[in-house]
Structures are given as C-alpha cells and as structure tokens.
Amino acid sequence: MKRSQRLRSIVELHALQEKDALQLMGRCQQQLREQQSQLEHLKVYRREYMDKLADRQQQGMNVSQLLEFRAFAEKLDKAIEGQRQAVLAREREFQRAQANWEESHQRTKSLERLSQIALTEEQKLENKREQNEQDARAARSARKDGANNA
C-alpha cells in the first residue's frame, strides 16, 4: 500500500473523530443555551414576583404574608444562583468541547496536507519512472534503427 493511501485512511479516521467532536460541541452549545434560557426565565419570574410584592405592600399586607413573600424571594435567589452555577459549568463544558474540536480540526487539516504532499511525491516519482521507460524505449529503438541502417 502506498504511503498516500495509508495516510488517506488515517485522514478519514481523524475526519470521523473531528465530526464526533463537532457533534459533541453542538450538543454542549445547545445545553448551554437551555441553561441560559432557564436562568433568564428565573430572573424574569423573580422581577415579576418582586413587582407583585411591591403592589401587595402598597395595598397593605400582614406580617406573615410579607414573610412568606420574602422567604419565597430568597428561594428564588438561591435557585437563580444555582442556575448561574449550572450555566458556568455548561460554559466550561462547551469551551472544552470547542477546544477539542479545534484541535481535531487542525490535526485533520495537517494530515490532509501531509497526504496531499505524499500523493504529489508519488505522482512525481511515477512520472519520472514513465519518462525513464520512454527514454529507454527510444534509446533501444534508435539503436535498432542505427544497426539496421549500417
């Protein structure tokens, strides 16, 4: 098997690995978007809840209702913080997946260039071999013609 053919097999293997890395990166990006969306929903809900609290306070409310509202607001704050941590974790996962894909992509491109160089060298050698064969045939033919003319 020629060197270019062996390299082509390696390139194809790395291209599959690159494709897998790209798919993983896409899944990580999708999960990150979902976590960011959930965080944004929690923030919006908390703002709406605090607006509702402000309205109720203007209308008047008893102490136990106020404590319940505040306790729930604290739970929302904890949920928001937990969701921020989840977003940060997904961001790190996405960054690792992106770096992995970039590395895989570079490796595949490098191997493709190496494969192309090997193929070009093989073609040059084949062309040189063919030229040498043609030259040898021409020399034999010239010797025959020279021998027949003498």
C-alpha positions in Angstrom: 0.0 0.0 0.0 1.3 3.4 -1.0 2.1 6.0 1.7 -0.6 8.3 0.4 -3.2 5.5 0.7 -2.1 4.8 4.3 -2.3 8.5 5.1 -5.7 8.8 3.4 -7.0 6.1 5.8 -5.6 8.0 8.7 -7.2 11.2 7.4 -10.6 9.5 7.1 -10.3 8.2 10.7 -9.4 11.7 12.0 -12.2 13.2 10.0 -14.7 10.9 11.7 -13.2 11.9 15.1 -13.5 15.6 14.1 -17.1 15.0 13.1 -17.8 13.4 16.5 -16.1 16.3 18.3 -18.2 18.8 16.3 -21.4 17.0 17.2 -20.4 17.0 20.9 -19.6 20.7 20.7 -23.1 21.3 19.2 -24.8 19.3 22.0 -22.8 21.3 24.6 -23.8 24.6 22.9 -27.4 23.5 22.9 -27.3 22.6 26.6 -25.6 25.9 27.4 -28.4 27.8 25.6 -31.0 25.8 27.5 -29.4 26.6 30.8 -29.0 30.3 29.9 -32.7 30.3 28.9 -33.7 28.8 32.2 -31.6 31.4 34.1 -33.3 34.2 32.2 -36.7 32.8 32.9 -35.9 32.6 36.6 -34.7 36.3 36.6 -37.8 37.4 34.8 -40.0 35.5 37.2 -38.2 37.0 40.2 -38.7 40.5 38.8 -42.4 39.9 38.3 -42.6 38.4 41.7 -40.9 41.4 43.3 -43.2 43.7 41.4 -46.2 41.7 42.7 -44.7 42.1 46.2 -44.4 45.8 45.8 -48.0 46.1 44.7 -49.2 44.0 47.6 -47.3 46.1 50.0 -48.9 49.2 48.8 -52.3 47.6 49.2 -51.3 46.5 52.6 -50.5 43.1 53.9 -49.9 41.4 57.2 -46.5 40.4 58.5 -46.9 36.7 57.9 -47.8 37.3 54.2 -44.7 39.6 53.9 -42.5 36.9 55.5 -43.9 34.3 53.1 -43.2 36.6 50.1 -39.6 37.3 51.3 -39.0 33.6 52.0 -40.1 32.7 48.6 -37.9 35.5 47.1 -34.9 34.0 49.0 -35.7 30.6 47.4 -35.8 32.3 44.0 -32.5 33.9 44.7 -30.9 30.6 45.6 -32.4 29.0 42.5 -31.0 31.8 40.4 -27.6 31.3 41.9 -27.8 27.6 41.4 -28.8 28.2 37.8 -25.8 30.6 37.3 -23.5 27.9 38.5 -25.1 25.4 36.1 -24.6 28.0 33.3 -20.9 28.4 34.3 -20.5 24.6 34.3 -22.1 24.3 30.8 -19.9 27.2 29.5 -16.8 25.3 30.7 -18.0 22.1 29.0 -18.7 24.0 25.8 -15.2 25.6 25.9 -13.6 22.2 26.4 -15.6 20.7 23.6 -14.8 23.7 21.3 -11.1 23.4 22.1 -11.2 19.6 21.4 -12.9 20.2 18.1 -10.4 22.9 17.1 -7.5 20.6 17.9 -9.1 17.7 16.0 -9.9 20.0 13.0 -6.3 21.2 12.9 -5.0 17.7 13.1 -7.2 16.6 10.3 -6.1 19.5 8.1 -2.5 18.8 8.8 -2.9 15.2 7.9 -4.7 16.1 4.7 -1.8 18.4 3.7 0.7 15.6 4.5 -1.4 13.1 2.5 -1.5 15.6 -0.5 2.3 16.0 -0.3 2.8 12.3 -0.3 0.4 11.9 -3.3 2.3 14.6 -5.2 5.6 13.0 -4.5 4.3 9.6 -5.7 3.0 11.2 -8.8 6.4 12.9 -9.5 8.1 9.5 -9.0 5.7 7.8 -11.3 6.1 10.5 -14.0 9.9 10.1 -13.7 9.7 6.3 -13.9 7.5 6.6 -17.0 9.8 9.2 -18.6 12.8 6.9 -17.9 10.9 4.0 -19.6 10.1 6.1 -22.6 13.7 7.3 -22.8 14.9 3.7 -22.6 12.5 2.6 -25.3 13.5 5.5 -27.5 17.2 4.6 -27.0 16.6 0.9 -27.9 14.6 2.0 -30.9 17.4 4.3 -32.0 20.0 1.6 -31.6 17.9 -0.8 -33.7 17.4 1.8 -36.4 21.1 2.6 -36.3 22.0 -1.1 -36.6 19.6 -1.7 -39.4 21.0 1.3 -41.4 24.6 0.2 -41.0 
